[in-house]
Amino acid sequence: MAINPNTDFTAGAILTAAQQNRFPRGVMAYNASTTTDSTITAEEIQITSSSFTAVANRYYRITYYEPQIATPVTVGTFIVGRIRLTNLAGTQYASGIVQNIAAAANNYTLITSAVTTFSAGSVVIVASLSCSGAAGSATRSATNPAYLLIEDIGPS
């Protein structure tokens, strides 16, 4: 779909409903986790978004942030973060990966982002992690939370 940007506004011009509808609507859902998960192997949900009502023909930016991912000590192991619709079997919108390149455990920050549209109606997004080989971990705290953020960024 083509981008539908807003217009330039001038003093005295009349602001229409169509122009108002082209503005971004901001945060649709924000969910955070402060609980550490130190047993990541097979793909598992880390954060589930609050349900929100999507409007057809609008773009949504989804951001999944993990402050500290630790890979196992084996060279070549990797951790994958995914953004999915509804659950682990849902449509995958994006994935990000960190790979251990040293023979020691390493810490990384993982940011995965997607821009997509939805059908009109109720939407739930999940953020998941999986680790190849031995268990990886995601360390979080009250001052360093993981989060899943969904924003309406405008019409498609």
N, C-alpha and C positions, 0 to 999 in steps of 0.2 A: 504494500500500500504506500501511496505517496505521503510525504510529510505535509501537514496542513498548518503552516506557521500563522501566527497572528499578524495583524497589520500595524503600521505606525499610527500612533494617535496624535491628533493635533488639538489645540485649544478650541473649544466650542463644538467639536465633533460629537455626535451621538454614539454612545457605546451600546452596541446591540447584544442580544442574547447569544447570537452565533459567535461573536468575538469573545464574550465571556466564557463560552464553552471551549474555546481553544486554549485557555490558560491551563497549566498543570494544576492538579488537585492535591498534590502533596502526598504525605504518608498515608498509606492505606492499612498497613499492618507493620508492627515492630514487635519482635519477640527476642528475648535474650536468655542466655544460659550462663550460670556461674558455677555449674557443677562439672568437675573434671571427669573425663572418661578415659580410663587407662587400659581398656581392654578392646580396642578397635581392631577387628579382623574383617569378617564379612560385612557387607554394607549394612549400616544401621542408622536410623533416624537420630539426629542430634537436636534439631529444633523443628517444631511445627508452628506455622504461622497461625495467627488468629484468622478466623473466617472473615472475608470481606466480600462486598458485592462489586463485581467487575462490570464495567460498561463496555459493550462491544465497540470496536473501532477506536480504542484508545491504547496507547503504549504504556506498559508498566516496566519499570526497572526493578530488578530483584538483586539484592546484594547479600551474600553469605560471607561472614567474616569469622575466622578462627584466629585468636590472638597468638596461640602457641601450640603447634603440632610437633610431636616428637616421633621420629621414625625409629624403627628397630636398628640394631647395630650392623645389620647385614648390608653390604654395598649393593645398590640396585633395588632395594625395597622402596615402595612408594605408598603414599596416602593420597586418595582421591576424594575430593569434596564435590558433591553434586547438588543441584537444585532440581527438584521434581514437583510435579503436580500431584497433590493428594496423599500419596504414599510411595513405598519403594517400587511398586509396579507401575507408577504413573509416568507420564511423559517426562523425559529429561530435557530441561531447558539449557543447562550448562554444566560444565565440570571443570575443575581445576586440579592440578596435581603437584605434589612435592615429592622429590626422589632423593634418597640418601646416596651421596657420591663418596662418602668416606667410611672407613671401617670403625665407626663410632656412632653412637646415637647423636642426632642433630635436631635442633629446634628451628622451626620455620613459622612464618605467618602465612595463612592461606586466605585469599580473597577470590571469590567466584562471583561473577556477575552475569546477568542476562537481561535483554530487553525483548519483550514479547507482547502479544495481544492475547486476550482471552475472549471466549464467548460470554455473553451477558449472563450474570448469575453469580451464585456463591462460589468462591474459590478458596482453597487451602493449599499452601505451598509447604514443602518440607525440605530441609537441608540434611544431607547425610554424609557420612564418612565411611570409607573402607580402607583396609590396609593389606598389602600383599605380604606374604611371609608371616613372621611373628607379629604380635600385637603392637600397634602404635598407640599413641595417646594424644588427647587434646586437653591441655591444662587451661583452666579458666578460674576467675575469681570475681569478687564483687567490684574490684577496680579494673579488671581486665576480662570483661565478658565476651563470649561469642554472641553474634546476633544475626538475625534474618530480618531484612528491611525490604518492604515492598512500597514503591512510590508510583503514583500516576504522574507521567511526565508529559502528557498531552495527547491530542488526537493523532490517529494514524492517517 
